[in-house]
């Protein structure tokens, strides 16, 4: 997150989503520092190359099924 304006926009979006009862997913999280900031602001789920590389469809299938229960 580059500057205070970025942080303010993200904070407002998170606040609005939480007031609506939504779970927030941040996509495209690249540096781990960005993940730390987003988590600190209350973002529940993060997705990006810094957190885990994309998996092929077949190996990911059993993992997805085990978490869907």
PyMOL commands that set and color helices and strands:
alter all, ss='L'
color gray80, all
select helices_A, chain A and resi 4-19+32-41+57-67
alter helices_A, ss='H'
color red, helices_A
select strands_A, chain A and resi 25-26+45-46
alter strands_A, ss='S'
color yellow, strands_A
deselect
rebuild
show_as cartoon
